[in-house]
């Protein structure tokens, strides 16, 4: 493997990794370059297992022996892979944060599939039965947590609206523990016109929102439709009124102690668990 020692944070070869703490910069650069960052050995292994092609890796000397088998496997599958190794101070100056989880990998971003293709190929190729839609969620931590819950609780696919944070942003991927690579997903646009697409594919679309006509989640769980799409909204404001109006039904999670709602990531986990298929109960 080509081990390239680096000592200068301004080394042009490391441009992919520069200033990762600047979210606005990463939003600009990652789609344009077709890259995303995988952080930690666990996440990198899961990205490779999903067939994502690495561009390079960056790590400190301490982690090189542990990650040598991962690097060797990546090179067998994808060809020669530059591995940049630097002192902790150099790497931290380069990325803007302390790299304590082993390594970073710059990964080529795969093309997003069409919504119909994602839903048709899910659930072992028989077609998705439960789908989550994330509308306008802006916190990358919440997006990653929702994906982790979706993977753990048997959701077949996740759709994200055009204004939802990037599931492949470094923090989203890390919080999801790499499960963003295990759950089929794509963007659904335009939205909320996508509600009609889901309905046409046989889904009952349930909006999780506070509304006078909302039914308790338990009522939905007691009479699950064959195909269900659960729509969760942005932090603070929740779902857009036109999304709620377009849905087939509105669902609420009963609250106690005067609390009106849960954080969206927590609400997603509760809703996914309550509506899991009978075979998963």
NORTA-V525426 format. One record per pair of residues at least 4 apart in sequence whose ideal C-beta (glycine too) atoms are under 7 Angstrom apart, sorted by the first residue. I is the first residue (numbers start at 1). GAP is how many residues later the second one is. D is the distance in Angstrom with one decimal. If there is no record, write none. Layout:
I GAP D
I GAP D
This chain:
1 70 5.2
1 71 6.7
1 74 6.0
1 80 6.7
1 82 5.7
2 78 6.3
2 80 5.7
2 81 6.5
3 80 5.4
3 82 5.8
4 78 5.8
4 79 6.6
4 80 5.1
4 81 7.0
5 80 5.6
6 5 5.2
6 8 6.3
6 78 5.1
6 79 7.0
6 80 4.4
6 84 6.4
7 79 6.6
7 83 5.9
9 81 5.8
9 84 4.2
9 85 4.3
14 4 6.6
14 70 6.2
14 80 5.8
16 19 6.1
16 39 6.7
16 40 6.7
16 90 4.2
17 41 5.4
17 77 5.7
17 78 5.6
17 87 6.2
17 89 6.7
18 76 6.4
19 6 5.9
19 77 5.3
20 6 6.5
20 17 6.5
20 75 4.8
20 76 5.6
20 77 6.7
20 150 6.2
21 75 3.8
21 76 5.9
22 4 6.5
23 4 6.3
24 4 6.6
25 4 6.0
26 4 5.4
26 143 6.7
28 4 6.7
29 4 5.6
30 5 5.3
30 6 5.7
30 79 6.9
34 74 5.9
34 75 4.6
35 20 6.5
35 71 5.4
35 72 6.6
35 73 6.5
35 74 5.8
36 71 5.4
36 73 5.2
36 132 3.9
37 67 5.7
37 69 6.4
37 133 4.1
38 5 4.7
38 6 4.8
38 9 4.6
38 67 4.5
38 69 5.3
38 135 6.1
39 4 5.8
39 62 5.7
39 65 5.5
39 131 5.5
39 134 6.9
39 135 5.0
40 4 6.8
40 61 3.7
40 62 5.3
40 134 6.5
41 4 6.2
41 25 6.9
41 26 5.8
41 29 6.3
41 61 4.2
41 62 6.2
42 4 6.6
42 135 6.5
42 136 5.9
43 4 6.2
43 130 5.7
43 131 6.2
43 135 4.1
44 4 6.4
44 26 6.3
44 59 6.4
44 61 4.8
45 4 6.3
45 25 6.0
46 4 6.5
46 132 3.3
46 135 4.9
46 136 7.0
47 5 4.5
47 60 5.6
47 131 6.6
47 134 5.5
48 4 6.6
48 6 7.0
48 25 6.9
48 26 5.7
50 131 3.8
52 55 5.1
52 56 6.7
52 58 6.1
52 129 6.9
53 25 5.2
53 54 7.0
53 55 4.5
54 20 5.4
54 24 6.2
54 27 5.7
54 51 5.1
54 53 5.5
55 51 4.3
55 52 6.5
55 53 5.8
56 25 6.6
56 26 4.3
56 28 6.4
56 50 5.1
57 14 6.6
57 24 6.5
57 26 4.8
57 27 6.9
57 46 5.6
57 47 6.9
57 48 4.7
58 26 4.7
58 33 6.6
58 45 6.5
58 46 4.7
59 4 4.6
59 5 6.3
59 8 6.4
59 26 6.0
59 43 6.6
59 44 3.8
60 25 6.9
60 26 6.6
60 27 6.9
60 28 5.1
60 31 5.7
60 39 6.5
61 24 5.7
63 4 5.4
63 39 4.7
63 40 5.6
64 4 6.5
64 21 6.0
66 36 7.0
67 4 5.8
67 35 6.3
67 36 5.7
68 4 6.2
69 4 6.3
70 4 6.4
71 4 6.4
71 10 6.4
71 12 5.9
72 4 6.5
73 4 6.5
74 4 5.7
74 7 5.4
75 4 6.6
75 5 6.2
75 6 5.1
86 4 3.9
86 5 4.9
88 4 6.1
89 4 6.2
90 4 6.3
91 4 6.2
91 8 5.1
92 5 6.7
92 6 5.4
92 7 6.7
95 4 6.3
95 9 7.0
99 5 6.6
109 59 6.4
112 74 4.7
112 75 6.0
113 4 4.5
113 5 5.2
113 73 5.3
115 4 6.3
115 44 6.4
115 71 5.9
115 73 5.3
115 82 6.4
116 4 5.9
117 4 6.1
118 4 6.4
118 39 5.2
118 66 4.8
118 67 6.9
118 68 4.9
119 8 6.4
119 9 4.4
119 12 6.8
119 38 5.9
119 82 6.2
120 7 5.6
121 4 6.0
121 63 6.7
122 5 6.6
122 6 3.8
122 34 4.1
122 35 4.6
122 62 5.1
123 4 5.8
123 5 5.4
123 6 5.5
123 33 4.7
128 28 3.8
128 29 4.7
129 27 5.8
129 97 6.8
129 98 5.5
129 148 6.7
130 25 5.2
130 26 5.4
130 98 5.3
130 145 6.5
131 24 7.0
131 25 6.3
131 26 5.0
131 28 6.3
131 72 6.6
131 98 4.4
132 14 6.8
132 18 5.5
132 23 5.2
132 26 4.8
132 98 5.3
132 100 6.8
132 136 6.6
133 26 4.7
133 55 6.7
133 96 5.8
133 97 7.0
133 98 4.3
134 9 6.5
134 12 6.0
134 24 6.6
134 26 4.8
134 27 6.8
134 30 5.0
134 98 5.9
135 26 4.7
135 29 6.6
135 56 6.9
135 96 6.1
135 97 6.8
135 98 4.9
135 99 6.4
135 104 5.9
135 105 6.9
135 108 6.1
136 25 5.9
136 27 4.6
136 28 5.8
136 97 6.5
136 98 3.8
137 5 5.3
137 6 5.5
137 27 5.1
137 28 5.8
137 97 5.4
137 98 6.7
137 127 6.1
138 27 5.5
138 96 6.2
138 97 6.4
139 4 7.0
139 26 6.7
139 96 5.9
140 4 6.3
140 25 5.0
140 29 4.9
140 31 4.2
140 32 4.4
141 4 6.2
141 30 6.2
141 34 5.2
142 4 6.2
142 93 6.6
142 122 5.3
142 123 4.4
143 4 6.6
143 21 6.9
143 22 4.9
143 24 5.6
143 29 4.7
144 4 6.5
144 27 6.6
144 28 4.0
144 29 6.7
144 30 6.8
144 31 3.0
144 32 4.0
144 36 6.9
145 4 6.5
145 30 5.6
145 120 3.7
146 4 6.3
146 119 5.4
146 122 4.4
147 4 6.4
147 11 6.3
147 20 6.2
147 29 4.2
147 32 5.5
147 33 4.7
147 36 5.8
148 4 6.2
148 27 6.9
148 28 4.7
148 29 5.9
148 31 5.0
149 4 5.7
149 119 5.3
149 120 4.1
149 123 5.4
150 5 3.7
150 8 5.5
150 33 5.1
150 122 6.2
151 28 3.7
151 31 5.1
151 32 5.0
153 119 4.0
153 120 5.4
153 123 5.6
154 122 5.5
154 123 6.4
154 126 5.0
155 28 6.7
155 117 5.5
157 26 6.7
157 27 4.5
157 28 6.3
158 25 5.5
158 27 4.2
159 26 6.8
159 27 6.5
159 29 4.2
160 4 4.0
160 7 6.3
160 25 6.6
160 27 5.4
161 27 6.2
161 30 4.3
162 25 6.1
162 27 4.8
162 29 6.3
165 4 6.4
165 7 6.7
166 6 6.5
167 5 5.2
167 13 5.0
167 18 6.2
168 4 6.7
168 5 6.1
168 12 6.7
169 4 7.0
170 4 6.3
171 4 6.1
172 4 6.2
172 8 6.5
173 5 6.5
173 7 5.5
176 4 4.5
179 4 6.2
188 6 4.1
190 4 6.8
192 48 7.0
192 50 5.7
192 51 4.4
192 54 4.9
194 4 6.3
195 4 6.3
195 10 5.2
195 51 4.3
195 52 6.4
196 4 6.1
197 4 6.6
198 5 4.2
198 7 5.4
198 31 4.9
199 4 6.2
199 6 6.1
202 25 4.8
203 24 4.5
203 25 6.5
203 26 4.4
204 21 4.0
204 23 6.7
204 24 5.5
204 44 5.0
205 24 4.8
205 26 6.4
205 42 4.7
205 43 4.9
206 14 6.2
206 22 6.4
206 23 6.8
206 24 5.5
206 25 6.8
206 41 6.4
206 42 6.7
206 43 5.3
206 45 4.9
207 24 4.8
207 32 5.4
207 36 6.1
207 37 4.9
207 40 3.8
207 43 5.1
207 44 6.9
208 22 6.4
208 23 6.6
208 24 5.3
208 43 5.4
208 59 6.1
208 63 6.1
209 5 6.4
209 24 6.8
209 29 5.6
209 30 4.9
209 35 5.1
209 41 5.4
210 4 6.6
210 42 6.1
210 50 6.5
210 51 6.5
211 33 6.3
211 39 4.6
213 37 6.0
214 36 4.2
214 37 6.0
214 38 4.0
215 4 4.6
215 5 6.3
215 34 6.4
215 36 5.8
216 36 6.4
216 38 5.3
217 4 6.2
217 34 5.5
217 35 6.8
217 36 5.1
217 54 6.4
217 57 5.2
218 4 6.3
219 4 7.0
220 4 6.9
220 31 5.3
220 55 6.5
221 53 4.5
221 54 5.6
224 4 6.3
224 51 6.1
228 47 6.2
230 41 5.3
230 45 6.8
231 8 6.3
231 12 6.4
231 16 6.4
232 32 5.5
232 35 6.3
232 36 5.4
233 4 7.0
233 5 4.0
233 6 3.4
233 31 7.0
234 4 6.7
235 29 5.8
239 4 4.6
239 5 5.3
241 4 6.2
242 4 6.2
243 4 6.6
244 6 5.9
253 9 6.4
253 14 6.1
253 17 5.6
255 4 4.7
255 5 6.2
255 6 6.9
262 4 4.2
262 5 4.3
262 8 6.8
263 4 6.8
264 4 6.3
265 4 6.8
266 4 6.5
267 4 6.1
268 4 6.1
269 4 6.3
270 4 6.2
271 4 6.1
272 4 6.7
276 4 4.3
276 5 6.2
